[in-house]
Amino acid sequence: MRSEEFIFEGHDGLKLAGRLDLPAGEPRATALFAHCFTCSKDFVASRRIARQLAANGLAVLRFDFTGLGHSEGEFANETFTSNTDDLVAAADALRARGMAPALLVGHSLGGAAVIAAANRIAEVRAVATIGAPADPAHVVHQFESRREEIERTGEAEVSLAGRPFTIRKAFLDDIAATTLDGRLAKLGRALLVLHAPLDATVGVENATRLFVAAKHPKSFVSLDDADHLLTRPADAEYAADTIAIWASRYLPSPPKPAAIGAGIRARELDTGGFLTALDAPRGRHAYADEPVKVGGTDRGLTPFELVGAGLGACTTMTMRMYANRKGWPADRSSVDVTWEQSDRYNSTFRRTIRLSGDLTDEQRARMIEIADKCPVHRMLNGTVTIETRTASDD
């Protein structure tokens, strides 16, 4: 997993600072994350959720809204609508890179923002909210004591999470005019609502309103005793894992290997190194690489290790099938495989087989004989012909 800087222009042309968290291999889809009110892309929950989504194979862009974190602009000039516009601008920037977001994820007020932005991003297939208010104006309770002053003088400085922010009347007017019920009814995307029943900042009744207003497909997941800001690492990681599993039903399917029979497609992922994606039938995936000392990143098995792994796995499977068919008391076996090259064209693989269980000497000897009947063993020990052809880039 890796992370890189992602700078783009916001709704008013100012530079917004983002981080693009990427999985170890090729992303199966891209998610766009919106942080909570007055938080940032580097807020602990934002960071943990994005990284856990990346661990689940998604590319994730998290960014600072205008006037927050490392982004340009003045927070006092922003509104809920301008935050929504920033999300659309982020999607445009991702699209320009060939990574248009298929999933939107928003935390707290960011959850309301992704609902508001969803219909303006054509590629979005699913939306997930975490502790989101059903009414964006809910955030006003955080500075209710200064509301009268804001209404009277046009602005006031308030303290939020121990930091000073200037809130202007334009912000109050904008969120007062913003409702989500109609947008949810016309969302046209799958919706997942995650909320903690004990959330003391945004009550769980907000989740009920969101869920009722939305049309199917929609889902609700309780975050049990988590707090609003998901300060415990396990809560943020659980939320991200849940979103990834739920969204897999709606996100684009990963590319299928163009293979004949039980084939493998090897796809180069790093033109500056050796990282290679291995796509197998039935949606299975693995990675091949080389050690750092020879220019790789050591994020997968080497080609020779993959061959040895195939021999070892086939050996254990063949012995297991035989022992089960005979009803022999064989416990779990293991096979160590090493190899060496005597010259450029000749190699020797060596297996060390460990058998456990209440087996007789005769049964053990027979199990070792059966190991030699492993199909991969036979293939490697026989004559292998490799035919090569070229194919168009499809």
HELIX and SHEET records of a PDB file:
HELIX    1   1 VAL A   44  ALA A   55  1                                  12    
HELIX    2   2 PHE A   75  ASN A   77  5                                   3    
HELIX    3   3 PHE A   80  ALA A   96  1                                  17    
HELIX    4   4 LEU A  109  ALA A  117  1                                   9    
HELIX    5   5 ALA A  118  ARG A  120  5                                   3    
HELIX    6   6 PRO A  136  ARG A  146  5                                  11    
HELIX    7   7 ARG A  147  THR A  153  1                                   7    
HELIX    8   8 LYS A  169  ALA A  176  1                                   8    
HELIX    9   9 ASP A  181  ALA A  185  1                                   5    
HELIX   10  10 GLU A  205  ALA A  213  1                                   9    
HELIX   11  11 PRO A  233  ALA A  247  1                                  15    
HELIX   12  12 PRO A  281  GLY A  283  5                                   3    
HELIX   13  13 VAL A  292  VAL A  294  5                                   3    
HELIX   14  14 PRO A  303  LYS A  326  1                                  24    
HELIX   15  15 ASP A  361  ALA A  371  1                                  11    
HELIX   16  16 PRO A  375  ASN A  381  1                                   7    
SHEET    1   A 8 ARG A   2  GLU A   9  0                                        
SHEET    2   A 8 LYS A  15  LEU A  22 -1                                        
SHEET    3   A 8 LEU A  58  PHE A  63 -1                                        
SHEET    4   A 8 ALA A  29  ALA A  34  1                                        
SHEET    5   A 8 LEU A 103  HIS A 107  1                                        
SHEET    6   A 8 ALA A 126  ILE A 130  1                                        
SHEET    7   A 8 ALA A 190  HIS A 195  1                                        
SHEET    8   A 8 LYS A 218  SER A 222  1                                        
SHEET    1   B 2 GLU A 155  LEU A 160  0                                        
SHEET    2   B 2 ARG A 163  ARG A 168 -1                                        
SHEET    1   C 3 ARG A 265  GLU A 268  0                                        
SHEET    2   C 3 THR A 276  ALA A 280 -1                                        
SHEET    3   C 3 ARG A 284  ALA A 288 -1                                        
SHEET    1   D 2 SER A 334  GLN A 341  0                                        
SHEET    2   D 2 SER A 347  ARG A 354 -1                                        
END                                                                             
